């Protein structure tokens, strides 16, 4: 029996949501600030882009991960078995990446955020494709006009890279 690709993708999205929640728990003051988007872009993504013209986008959630308010990135997550060949990377011709980046860029524009595509291949460390280079981020290589780095390096950046303004933990009751 083969691997269920949709289930594999959902599991990866949950893993990334949990990783981000742990990473930004102190910054947000929330236990689980990131969640997998159950729509995962299906309502506005791909061939449904035309819906962005007919629906109120003020409360819409784009991308694969629902992020806390003020988070500056729109996140797409992809998990596939085999990585592209070195030859395709040298030729800058990874059709799959081109499709993912196009989708992520469209969603990021609608969400008014920066784009990040988080990719996992079997037996390879997670990578991130970005359309803007954050200050203090060393990237591994360029793919066309995009920056590719490891997820570990990306998440090691200061919280200020990820939020519009510094967040203060939520206080429900005044401290006396």
Rosetta blueprint (number, residue, H / E / L):
1 X L
2 X L
3 X L
4 X L
5 X H
6 X H
7 X H
8 X H
9 X H
10 X H
11 X H
12 X H
13 X H
14 X H
15 X H
16 X H
17 X H
18 X H
19 X H
20 X H
21 X H
22 X H
23 X H
24 X L
25 X H
26 X H
27 X H
28 X H
29 X L
30 X L
31 X L
32 X L
33 X L
34 X L
35 X E
36 X E
37 X L
38 X L
39 X L
40 X L
41 X L
42 X L
43 X L
44 X L
45 X L
46 X H
47 X H
48 X H
49 X H
50 X H
51 X H
52 X H
53 X H
54 X L
55 X L
56 X L
57 X L
58 X L
59 X L
60 X L
61 X L
62 X L
63 X L
64 X L
65 X E
66 X E
67 X L
68 X L
69 X L
70 X L
71 X E
72 X L
73 X E
74 X E
75 X E
76 X E
77 X E
78 X E
79 X E
80 X E
81 X L
82 X L
83 X L
84 X L
85 X L
86 X H
87 X H
88 X H
89 X H
90 X H
91 X H
92 X L
93 X L
94 X L
95 X H
96 X H
97 X H
98 X H
99 X H
100 X H
101 X H
102 X H
103 X H
104 X H
105 X H
106 X H
107 X H
108 X H
109 X H
110 X H
111 X H
112 X L
113 X L
114 X E
115 X E
116 X E
117 X E
118 X E
119 X E
120 X E
121 X E
122 X L
123 X L
124 X E
125 X E
126 X E
127 X E
128 X E
129 X E
130 X E
131 X L
132 X L
133 X L
134 X L
135 X L
136 X L
137 X L
138 X L
139 X L
140 X L
141 X E
142 X E
143 X E
144 X L
145 X L
146 X E
147 X E
148 X E
149 X E
150 X E
151 X H
152 X H
153 X H
154 X H
155 X H
156 X L
157 X L
158 X L
159 X H
160 X H
161 X H
162 X L
163 X E
164 X L
165 X L
166 X L
167 X L
168 X L
169 X L
170 X L
171 X L
172 X L
173 X L
174 X L
175 X L
176 X L
